[in-house]
Amino acid sequence: MADNTPVNAQITDAVTQTNVKVLGEAPAQAMGLVYQTMAHSISLSMQNAMQTQGGLQQIGNAVTSSACRMILDSTGGGMGGKGGDSTS
């Protein structure tokens, strides 16, 4: 506490206590910000993984559909038909 000031001692004590409080809370707030940033980064990477997995699922479905179409075309339609084009 400053002794030789024209300001009331209670005012200087209040300001000093406020400054100590702010400096005391700073590390906890910094770590809270770090944890929030890490959680956000992890959630973005999970969203990207989900989007990639969905895209690969669509590709897999398209490949399966094309393979089934090729099998049906090569075996005569799969229902005992003559396969190939239907104009003959």
Secondary structure, DSSP 8 states (H G I E B T S, - for coil): --SS-SS-HHHHHHHHHHHHHHHHHHHHHHHHHHHHHHHHHHHHHHHHHHHHHHHHHHHHHHHHHHHHHHHHHHTTTTTTS--S-S--
